[in-house]
C-alpha cells in the first residue's frame, strides 16, 4: 500500500511520489498490485504532474493499481493521467472496495 495520506506540503508530497516510484523501479518486480491512498492530501498541479510522470515510469511493473481519497474533480484528472500514461488506475470510495478489486481474479 502506498500511503500518501495527509500530505499538505507540496514539496513533501512530490518527494514522497518520487521516492515511492524509485523504490518500485529499483525492485524490478512485475505484476504488482498497488493501492494508493491520498486521503486528506493537497493535490496541486505540480503534484499531479509528478504523479503522471511517475505513472509512465512505473506502469510496466504494475498489474493493477487502485486509488482512494480523491474527489470528483480529481477523478476527472485521473482519467487524463490514465490516458496519458496508458495506465489504468481505478478509483474507489473505500479501502475495502479497492482491496477486493485488487485481489479479484488473482
ROSE-509585 format. One record per atom (N, C-alpha, C, CB): atom name; residue number from 1; residue in one letter; z, x, y; chain. Coordinates in steps of 0.2 Angstrom, whole numbers, plus 5000, padded with zeros to 4 digits. Atoms other than C-alpha are relative to their C-alpha. Glycine has a CB too. Example, Ala and Ser with C-alpha at 12.3 -4.5 7.8 and 13.67 -1.06 7.14 Angstrom:
# ROSE-509585
- N, 1, A, 5000, 5004, 4994, A
- CA, 1, A, 5039, 5062, 4978, A
- C, 1, A, 5000, 5004, 5006, A
- CB, 1, A, 5006, 4995, 5000, A
- N, 2, S, 4999, 4996, 4994, A
- CA, 2, S, 5036, 5068, 4995, A
- C, 2, S, 5003, 4996, 5005, A
- CB, 2, S, 4993, 5002, 5002, A
//
This chain:
# ROSE-509585
- N, 1, X, 5000, 5004, 4994, A
- CA, 1, X, 5000, 5000, 5000, A
- C, 1, X, 5000, 5004, 5006, A
- CB, 1, X, 5006, 4995, 5000, A
- N, 2, X, 5001, 4997, 4994, A
- CA, 2, X, 4995, 5006, 5017, A
- C, 2, X, 5004, 4996, 5005, A
- CB, 2, X, 4993, 5001, 5003, A
- N, 3, X, 4995, 5003, 4995, A
- CA, 3, X, 5010, 5002, 5029, A
- C, 3, X, 4999, 5002, 5007, A
- CB, 3, X, 5007, 5001, 4998, A
- N, 4, X, 5001, 4998, 4993, A
- CA, 4, X, 5004, 5002, 5047, A
- C, 4, X, 5003, 4994, 5004, A
- CB, 4, X, 4992, 5000, 5002, A
- N, 5, X, 4997, 5005, 4997, A
- CA, 5, X, 5016, 4989, 5052, A
- C, 5, X, 5004, 5002, 5006, A
- CB, 5, X, 5005, 4996, 4996, A
- N, 6, X, 4996, 4999, 4994, A
- CA, 6, X, 5025, 4988, 5069, A
- C, 6, X, 4998, 5006, 5004, A
- CB, 6, X, 5007, 5001, 4998, A
- N, 7, X, 5002, 4994, 4996, A
- CA, 7, X, 5014, 5002, 5077, A
- C, 7, X, 4998, 4997, 5006, A
- CB, 7, X, 4994, 5004, 4996, A
- N, 8, X, 5001, 5003, 4993, A
- CA, 8, X, 5014, 4998, 5095, A
- C, 8, X, 4997, 5006, 5005, A
- CB, 8, X, 5006, 4997, 5003, A
- N, 9, X, 5003, 4994, 4996, A
- CA, 9, X, 5009, 5016, 5102, A
- C, 9, X, 4993, 5002, 4997, A
- CB, 9, X, 5005, 5006, 4999, A
- N, 10, X, 5007, 4999, 5002, A
- CA, 10, X, 4990, 5018, 5101, A
- C, 10, X, 4999, 5007, 4997, A
- CB, 10, X, 4996, 5000, 5006, A
- N, 11, X, 5001, 4993, 5003, A
- CA, 11, X, 4991, 5037, 5098, A
- C, 11, X, 5003, 5001, 4993, A
- CB, 11, X, 5003, 5005, 5005, A
- N, 12, X, 4997, 5000, 5007, A
- CA, 12, X, 5003, 5035, 5083, A
- C, 12, X, 4997, 4996, 4995, A
- CB, 12, X, 5008, 4997, 5001, A
- N, 13, X, 5004, 5004, 5004, A
- CA, 13, X, 4993, 5021, 5076, A
- C, 13, X, 4994, 5004, 4998, A
- CB, 13, X, 4998, 4993, 5003, A
- N, 14, X, 5006, 4996, 5001, A
- CA, 14, X, 4977, 5032, 5077, A
- C, 14, X, 5002, 5006, 4995, A
- CB, 14, X, 4997, 5002, 5006, A
- N, 15, X, 4997, 4994, 5005, A
- CA, 15, X, 4987, 5047, 5069, A
- C, 15, X, 5001, 4997, 4993, A
- CB, 15, X, 5006, 5003, 5003, A
- N, 16, X, 4998, 5003, 5007, A
- CA, 16, X, 4993, 5035, 5055, A
- C, 16, X, 4993, 4999, 4996, A
- CB, 16, X, 5004, 4994, 5001, A
- N, 17, X, 5006, 5002, 5003, A
- CA, 17, X, 4975, 5029, 5052, A
- C, 17, X, 4996, 5007, 4997, A
- CB, 17, X, 4995, 4997, 5005, A
- N, 18, X, 5003, 4994, 5002, A
- CA, 18, X, 4968, 5047, 5051, A
- C, 18, X, 5004, 5003, 4995, A
- CB, 18, X, 5000, 5005, 5006, A
- N, 19, X, 4996, 4996, 5005, A
- CA, 19, X, 4982, 5054, 5041, A
- C, 19, X, 4999, 4996, 4993, A
- CB, 19, X, 5008, 5000, 5001, A
- N, 20, X, 5001, 5004, 5006, A
- CA, 20, X, 4981, 5040, 5028, A
- C, 20, X, 4993, 5001, 4997, A
- CB, 20, X, 5001, 4992, 5001, A
- N, 21, X, 5007, 5000, 5002, A
- CA, 21, X, 4962, 5041, 5027, A
- C, 21, X, 4999, 5007, 4997, A
- CB, 21, X, 4995, 4999, 5006, A
- N, 22, X, 5001, 4993, 5002, A
- CA, 22, X, 4963, 5060, 5025, A
- C, 22, X, 5003, 5001, 4993, A
- CB, 22, X, 5003, 5005, 5005, A
- N, 23, X, 4997, 5000, 5006, A
- CA, 23, X, 4975, 5058, 5011, A
- C, 23, X, 4996, 4997, 4994, A
- CB, 23, X, 5007, 4996, 5000, A
- N, 24, X, 5005, 5003, 5005, A
- CA, 24, X, 4963, 5046, 5002, A
- C, 24, X, 4994, 5005, 4998, A
- CB, 24, X, 4997, 4993, 5002, A
- N, 25, X, 5005, 4995, 5001, A
- CA, 25, X, 4949, 5059, 5004, A
- C, 25, X, 5002, 5006, 4996, A
- CB, 25, X, 4997, 5002, 5007, A
- N, 26, X, 4998, 4994, 5004, A
- CA, 26, X, 4959, 5073, 4998, A
- C, 26, X, 5002, 4999, 4993, A
- CB, 26, X, 5007, 5003, 5004, A
- N, 27, X, 4998, 5002, 5007, A
- CA, 27, X, 4965, 5064, 4982, A
- C, 27, X, 4993, 5000, 4996, A
- CB, 27, X, 5003, 4994, 5000, A
- N, 28, X, 5007, 5000, 5004, A
- CA, 28, X, 4946, 5062, 4977, A
- C, 28, X, 5001, 4995, 4994, A
- CB, 28, X, 4998, 5007, 4998, A
- N, 29, X, 5000, 5005, 5006, A
- CA, 29, X, 4951, 5047, 4966, A
- C, 29, X, 4996, 4994, 5002, A
- CB, 29, X, 5008, 4998, 4999, A
- N, 30, X, 5005, 5006, 4999, A
- CA, 30, X, 4939, 5032, 4964, A
- C, 30, X, 5003, 4994, 4997, A
- CB, 30, X, 4993, 5002, 4997, A
- N, 31, X, 4998, 5006, 5003, A
- CA, 31, X, 4942, 5014, 4960, A
- C, 31, X, 5007, 4998, 5003, A
- CB, 31, X, 5000, 5001, 4993, A
- N, 32, X, 4994, 5002, 4997, A
- CA, 32, X, 4957, 5012, 4972, A
- C, 32, X, 5000, 4993, 5002, A
- CB, 32, X, 5002, 5005, 5006, A
- N, 33, X, 4998, 5007, 4997, A
- CA, 33, X, 4965, 4995, 4976, A
- C, 33, X, 5004, 5001, 5005, A
- CB, 33, X, 5003, 4995, 4994, A
- N, 34, X, 4995, 4998, 4994, A
- CA, 34, X, 4972, 4996, 4993, A
- C, 34, X, 5001, 4993, 5004, A
- CB, 34, X, 4996, 5004, 5005, A
- N, 35, X, 4998, 5005, 4996, A
- CA, 35, X, 4982, 4984, 5003, A
- C, 35, X, 5003, 5003, 5007, A
- CB, 35, X, 5006, 4996, 4997, A
- N, 36, X, 4999, 4998, 4993, A
- CA, 36, X, 4983, 4987, 5022, A
- C, 36, X, 5004, 4995, 5003, A
- CB, 36, X, 4994, 5002, 5004, A
- N, 37, X, 4996, 5005, 4996, A
- CA, 37, X, 4997, 4979, 5032, A
- C, 37, X, 5001, 5002, 5007, A
- CB, 37, X, 5007, 4999, 4996, A
- N, 38, X, 5000, 4998, 4992, A
- CA, 38, X, 4995, 4979, 5051, A
- C, 38, X, 5005, 4995, 5003, A
- CB, 38, X, 4993, 5000, 5002, A
- N, 39, X, 4996, 5005, 4997, A
- CA, 39, X, 5008, 4966, 5054, A
- C, 39, X, 5004, 5002, 5006, A
- CB, 39, X, 5005, 4997, 4995, A
- N, 40, X, 4996, 4999, 4994, A
- CA, 40, X, 5016, 4966, 5072, A
- C, 40, X, 4997, 5007, 5003, A
- CB, 40, X, 5007, 5001, 4999, A
- N, 41, X, 5002, 4994, 4997, A
- CA, 41, X, 5005, 4981, 5077, A
- C, 41, X, 4995, 4999, 5005, A
- CB, 41, X, 4996, 5005, 4994, A
- N, 42, X, 5004, 5001, 4994, A
- CA, 42, X, 4995, 4983, 5093, A
- C, 42, X, 4993, 5003, 4998, A
- CB, 42, X, 5003, 5003, 5006, A
- N, 43, X, 5007, 4997, 5002, A
- CA, 43, X, 4976, 4985, 5088, A
- C, 43, X, 4996, 5000, 5006, A
- CB, 43, X, 4997, 4995, 4995, A
- N, 44, X, 5005, 4999, 4994, A
- CA, 44, X, 4967, 4992, 5103, A
- C, 44, X, 4993, 5002, 4998, A
- CB, 44, X, 5003, 5006, 5004, A
- N, 45, X, 5007, 4998, 5002, A
- CA, 45, X, 4949, 4996, 5104, A
- C, 45, X, 4999, 5007, 4997, A
- CB, 45, X, 4996, 5000, 5007, A
- N, 46, X, 5000, 4993, 5002, A
- CA, 46, X, 4952, 5014, 5101, A
- C, 46, X, 5003, 5000, 4992, A
- CB, 46, X, 5004, 5005, 5004, A
- N, 47, X, 4998, 5000, 5007, A
- CA, 47, X, 4962, 5010, 5085, A
- C, 47, X, 4995, 4997, 4996, A
- CB, 47, X, 5007, 4995, 5000, A
- N, 48, X, 5005, 5003, 5004, A
- CA, 48, X, 4949, 4998, 5079, A
- C, 48, X, 4994, 5004, 4999, A
- CB, 48, X, 4997, 4993, 5003, A
- N, 49, X, 5006, 4995, 5001, A
- CA, 49, X, 4935, 5011, 5082, A
- C, 49, X, 5002, 5005, 4995, A
- CB, 49, X, 4999, 5004, 5007, A
- N, 50, X, 4997, 4995, 5005, A
- CA, 50, X, 4946, 5024, 5072, A
- C, 50, X, 5000, 4997, 4993, A
- CB, 50, X, 5007, 5002, 5002, A
- N, 51, X, 5000, 5003, 5006, A
- CA, 51, X, 4948, 5011, 5058, A
- C, 51, X, 4993, 4999, 4997, A
- CB, 51, X, 5004, 4993, 5000, A
- N, 52, X, 5007, 5001, 5002, A
- CA, 52, X, 4929, 5008, 5057, A
- C, 52, X, 4998, 5007, 4998, A
- CB, 52, X, 4996, 4997, 5006, A
- N, 53, X, 5002, 4994, 5002, A
- CA, 53, X, 4926, 5026, 5057, A
- C, 53, X, 5003, 5003, 4993, A
- CB, 53, X, 5001, 5006, 5005, A
- N, 54, X, 4997, 4997, 5006, A
- CA, 54, X, 4938, 5030, 5043, A
- C, 54, X, 4998, 4995, 4994, A
- CB, 54, X, 5008, 4999, 5001, A
- N, 55, X, 5002, 5004, 5005, A
- CA, 55, X, 4932, 5015, 5033, A
- C, 55, X, 4993, 5003, 4997, A
- CB, 55, X, 4999, 4992, 5003, A
- N, 56, X, 5006, 4996, 5003, A
- CA, 56, X, 4915, 5024, 5032, A
- C, 56, X, 5001, 5006, 4996, A
- CB, 56, X, 4996, 5002, 5006, A
- N, 57, X, 4998, 4994, 5004, A
- CA, 57, X, 4923, 5040, 5026, A
- C, 57, X, 5003, 4998, 4993, A
- CB, 57, X, 5004, 5004, 5004, A
- N, 58, X, 4996, 5001, 5006, A
- CA, 58, X, 4934, 5032, 5013, A
- C, 58, X, 4997, 4994, 4995, A
- CB, 58, X, 5007, 4998, 5002, A
- N, 59, X, 5003, 5006, 5004, A
- CA, 59, X, 4923, 5017, 5006, A
- C, 59, X, 4999, 5002, 4993, A
- CB, 59, X, 4994, 4997, 5004, A
- N, 60, X, 5002, 4998, 5007, A
- CA, 60, X, 4917, 5027, 4991, A
- C, 60, X, 5006, 5000, 4995, A
- CB, 60, X, 4996, 5006, 5000, A
- N, 61, X, 4994, 5000, 5004, A
- CA, 61, X, 4935, 5028, 4985, A
- C, 61, X, 5003, 4994, 4998, A
- CB, 61, X, 5005, 5005, 5003, A
- N, 62, X, 4997, 5007, 5001, A
- CA, 62, X, 4940, 5010, 4986, A
- C, 62, X, 4996, 4995, 4996, A
- CB, 62, X, 5001, 4997, 5007, A
- N, 63, X, 5003, 5005, 5004, A
- CA, 63, X, 4936, 4997, 4973, A
- C, 63, X, 5001, 4993, 5004, A
- CB, 63, X, 5003, 5000, 4993, A
- N, 64, X, 4999, 5006, 4996, A
- CA, 64, X, 4944, 4983, 4983, A
- C, 64, X, 5005, 5002, 5005, A
- CB, 64, X, 5003, 4994, 4995, A
- N, 65, X, 4996, 4998, 4994, A
- CA, 65, X, 4953, 4983, 5000, A
- C, 65, X, 5002, 4993, 5003, A
- CB, 65, X, 4997, 5004, 5005, A
- N, 66, X, 4997, 5006, 4997, A
- CA, 66, X, 4964, 4969, 5007, A
- C, 66, X, 5004, 5002, 5006, A
- CB, 66, X, 5004, 4996, 4995, A
- N, 67, X, 4996, 4999, 4994, A
- CA, 67, X, 4972, 4967, 5024, A
- C, 67, X, 5004, 4994, 5002, A
- CB, 67, X, 4995, 5002, 5006, A
- N, 68, X, 4996, 5005, 4998, A
- CA, 68, X, 4986, 4957, 5030, A
- C, 68, X, 5003, 5001, 5007, A
- CB, 68, X, 5006, 4998, 4996, A
- N, 69, X, 4997, 4999, 4993, A
- CA, 69, X, 4994, 4954, 5048, A
- C, 69, X, 4995, 5000, 5006, A
- CB, 69, X, 5003, 5007, 5000, A
- N, 70, X, 5005, 5001, 4994, A
- CA, 70, X, 4978, 4950, 5058, A
- C, 70, X, 4999, 4993, 5002, A
- CB, 70, X, 4993, 5003, 4998, A
- N, 71, X, 5001, 5007, 4997, A
- CA, 71, X, 4974, 4935, 5069, A
- C, 71, X, 4993, 4998, 4999, A
- CB, 71, X, 5003, 4999, 5007, A
- N, 72, X, 5007, 5002, 5001, A
- CA, 72, X, 4958, 4925, 5070, A
- C, 72, X, 4995, 5005, 5004, A
- CB, 72, X, 4999, 4993, 5003, A
- N, 73, X, 5005, 4996, 4997, A
- CA, 73, X, 4950, 4936, 5083, A
- C, 73, X, 4999, 5007, 4997, A
- CB, 73, X, 5003, 5002, 5007, A
- N, 74, X, 5001, 4993, 5004, A
- CA, 74, X, 4954, 4952, 5073, A
- C, 74, X, 4996, 4999, 4994, A
- CB, 74, X, 5007, 5002, 4998, A
- N, 75, X, 5004, 5002, 5006, A
- CA, 75, X, 4946, 4943, 5058, A
- C, 75, X, 4993, 5001, 5002, A
- CB, 75, X, 5002, 4993, 4997, A
- N, 76, X, 5007, 5000, 4998, A
- CA, 76, X, 4930, 4942, 5068, A
- C, 76, X, 4998, 5008, 5001, A
- CB, 76, X, 4999, 4997, 5007, A
- N, 77, X, 5001, 4993, 4999, A
- CA, 77, X, 4932, 4961, 5072, A
- C, 77, X, 4999, 5003, 4993, A
- CB, 77, X, 5006, 5003, 5004, A
- N, 78, X, 5000, 4998, 5007, A
- CA, 78, X, 4935, 4964, 5053, A
- C, 78, X, 4993, 4999, 4997, A
- CB, 78, X, 5005, 4997, 4996, A
- N, 79, X, 5007, 5001, 5003, A
- CA, 79, X, 4918, 4956, 5049, A
- C, 79, X, 4995, 5005, 5003, A
- CB, 79, X, 4998, 4992, 5003, A
- N, 80, X, 5004, 4995, 4997, A
- CA, 80, X, 4910, 4968, 5061, A
- C, 80, X, 5001, 5006, 4997, A
- CB, 80, X, 5001, 5000, 5008, A
- N, 81, X, 4998, 4993, 5003, A
- CA, 81, X, 4919, 4983, 5053, A
- C, 81, X, 4997, 4999, 4993, A
- CB, 81, X, 5007, 5001, 5000, A
- N, 82, X, 5002, 5001, 5007, A
- CA, 82, X, 4914, 4976, 5036, A
- C, 82, X, 4992, 5001, 5000, A
- CB, 82, X, 5001, 4993, 4997, A
- N, 83, X, 5008, 4999, 5000, A
- CA, 83, X, 4895, 4975, 5041, A
- C, 83, X, 4998, 5007, 5002, A
- CB, 83, X, 4997, 4995, 5005, A
- N, 84, X, 5002, 4993, 4998, A
- CA, 84, X, 4895, 4992, 5050, A
- C, 84, X, 5001, 5005, 4994, A
- CB, 84, X, 5004, 5002, 5006, A
- N, 85, X, 4998, 4995, 5005, A
- CA, 85, X, 4904, 5001, 5036, A
- C, 85, X, 4997, 4999, 4993, A
- CB, 85, X, 5007, 5001, 5000, A
- N, 86, X, 5002, 5002, 5006, A
- CA, 86, X, 4896, 4992, 5022, A
- C, 86, X, 5006, 4999, 4995, A
- CB, 86, X, 4994, 5004, 4996, A
- N, 87, X, 4993, 5001, 5003, A
- CA, 87, X, 4914, 4988, 5017, A
- C, 87, X, 5001, 4993, 4999, A
- CB, 87, X, 5005, 5003, 5004, A
- N, 88, X, 4998, 5006, 5000, A
- CA, 88, X, 4922, 4973, 5011, A
- C, 88, X, 5008, 5000, 4999, A
- CB, 88, X, 4997, 4996, 4993, A
- N, 89, X, 4993, 5001, 4999, A
- CA, 89, X, 4940, 4972, 5017, A
- C, 89, X, 5001, 4993, 5001, A
- CB, 89, X, 5003, 5004, 5006, A
- N, 90, X, 4999, 5007, 5000, A
- CA, 90, X, 4946, 4955, 5013, A
- C, 90, X, 5007, 4998, 5004, A
- CB, 90, X, 5000, 4997, 4993, A
- N, 91, X, 4994, 5001, 4996, A
- CA, 91, X, 4959, 4947, 5025, A
- C, 91, X, 5004, 4994, 4996, A
- CB, 91, X, 4999, 4997, 5007, A
- N, 92, X, 4996, 5005, 5003, A
- CA, 92, X, 4974, 4937, 5018, A
- C, 92, X, 5006, 4998, 5005, A
- CB, 92, X, 5003, 5002, 4993, A
- N, 93, X, 4994, 5002, 4996, A
- CA, 93, X, 4989, 4927, 5026, A
- C, 93, X, 5006, 5004, 4997, A
- CB, 93, X, 5000, 4993, 4999, A
- N, 94, X, 4994, 4998, 5003, A
- CA, 94, X, 5002, 4934, 5014, A
- C, 94, X, 4999, 5006, 4996, A
- CB, 94, X, 5004, 4995, 4996, A
- N, 95, X, 5000, 4994, 5005, A
- CA, 95, X, 5006, 4950, 5004, A
- C, 95, X, 4998, 4998, 4993, A
- CB, 95, X, 5006, 5004, 5001, A
- N, 96, X, 5001, 5002, 5007, A
- CA, 96, X, 5007, 4940, 4988, A
- C, 96, X, 4993, 4998, 4999, A
- CB, 96, X, 5005, 4994, 4999, A
- N, 97, X, 5007, 5002, 5000, A
- CA, 97, X, 4990, 4932, 4991, A
- C, 97, X, 4995, 5006, 4999, A
- CB, 97, X, 4997, 4996, 5005, A
- N, 98, X, 5004, 4994, 5000, A
- CA, 98, X, 4982, 4949, 4994, A
- C, 98, X, 5001, 5004, 4993, A
- CB, 98, X, 5002, 5005, 5006, A
- N, 99, X, 4999, 4997, 5006, A
- CA, 99, X, 4990, 4957, 4979, A
- C, 99, X, 4997, 4997, 4994, A
- CB, 99, X, 5008, 5001, 4999, A
- N, 100, X, 5003, 5004, 5006, A
- CA, 100, X, 4985, 4943, 4967, A
- C, 100, X, 4992, 5001, 5000, A
- CB, 100, X, 5002, 4993, 5001, A
- N, 101, X, 5007, 4999, 5000, A
- CA, 101, X, 4967, 4945, 4973, A
- C, 101, X, 4998, 5007, 4998, A
- CB, 101, X, 4997, 4999, 5007, A
- N, 102, X, 5001, 4993, 5002, A
- CA, 102, X, 4968, 4964, 4971, A
- C, 102, X, 5000, 5001, 4993, A
- CB, 102, X, 5004, 5005, 5004, A
- N, 103, X, 5000, 4998, 5007, A
- CA, 103, X, 4973, 4964, 4953, A
- C, 103, X, 4996, 4995, 4996, A
- CB, 103, X, 5007, 4999, 4998, A
- N, 104, X, 5004, 5004, 5004, A
- CA, 104, X, 4962, 4949, 4948, A
- C, 104, X, 4994, 5003, 4997, A
- CB, 104, X, 4998, 4994, 5004, A
- N, 105, X, 5006, 4997, 5004, A
- CA, 105, X, 4949, 4954, 4935, A
- C, 105, X, 5001, 5007, 5000, A
- CB, 105, X, 4994, 4998, 5004, A
- N, 106, X, 4999, 4992, 5000, A
- CA, 106, X, 4956, 4972, 4935, A
- C, 106, X, 5003, 5001, 4993, A
- CB, 106, X, 5005, 5003, 5005, A
//
